[in-house]
Amino acid sequence: MPSNTSLLVRAAFRQPVERTPVWVMRQAGRYLPQYREVRARAGSFLDLCHTPELAAVVSLQPLELMEVDAVIMFSDILTPLMGMGVSLDFDPGPVIHQPIREESDIRRLVLPDPSESCAYVGRLLNLLRQELRDRVPVIGFAGAPFTLASYLVAEEKGKNMAYLTRLLFDEPTLAHRLLDLLTRMTIDYLNYQIENGAQVIQLFDTWAGTLRADEFDVYALPYVQRIFSALNQKGEVPTIYYINGSHHLLDRLMSTGADVISLDWRADIGSVRARLGDKVALQGNLNPNVLFCDPTVIRTKTAEILQKFGSGSGHIFNLGHGIDKDVNPEHLLHMVRSVKELSQRQPT
Ligand code: CP3
């Protein structure tokens, strides 16, 4: 590994770092007035995703304004589904126009070539790498099959787990066909991102925490394992796996193949490290609502997480879920600066 490898990549591989790297899920988003301005210029959220020059501008905003240690490409976990023939919109959450109900719906889905269906993502990654010149790494991402499926079947907003549970348990054969197809699409999509410059990959499985552990073994884990094992440049491009509510699944997370496990805020990062920390790095895990508190509290709570993790490499500071759209950007900046100041250490 070259010695100029970024702080975040070194922490992901549990190699020596001078301090804890920090970035935030949804760091490019509506809490920033500068984001809202560019989004208005683009027209809609989807127009913004599909216009690489503007998507690059909003991807880079948190680097300048919030001083984070990584840039995440601006997109959404659901946009690659459009290449499979899915018609969708955002309002602001995802709306699927023809939710998957039966076999014929799944048969209509195609396995796209990402260099055609997601060329705008390749172009965005190229632009970000050119602009950044390795100042900080670029994070690419995708939704995990279970979480993507939960949106694809939702016939009513906010009811995605009700509809997905029905598909999984009433029609397991169909459910597995859908999950298999999403897995193949995701492997091609992530390898396309890596080819185009993504230096870290995060797989978002927001909803997998709603499964019982033995069900997770059937409906989520095998697909996630397939994805991580099929990624090119393993050992050079670190992988991060995020679940909201993963506490009952911790032992399983060891076998996903991810280099980093991203924890939600309910977990005690110190105890998790004691259980898993010699095998994976950990990301997280400040309660996102702490950013609504007074700056002195934000600093104390940030210090608590750093202290719980303890010394040595293997920690990427982040929130336990995405940043809320009503957070004061100065509060996030205060958190980022606190992480940097409080985690200064000798290389270990
Ligand atoms: O800054 C970043 O992290 C990069 C961009 C990003 C977005 N969505 C932009 C976005 C990323 C990584 C995502 C991931 C995503 N999208 C997830 C997984 C993470 C999580 O939050 O659990 C999920 C489940 C989605 C699906 C999705 N897209 C939802 C539920 C919503 C509504 C969000 C809300 O807060 O109401 C979206 C829309 C979306 N994706 C927005 C942004 C900035 C807001 C839309 C807008 O600007 O109008």
Residues whose N, C-alpha, C, O or C-beta is under 5 A from the ligand:
A	BS01	CP3	V24 M25 R26 Q27 A28 G29 R30 F45 I72 M73 F74 S75 D76 I77 P92 G93 P94 F204 T206 G322
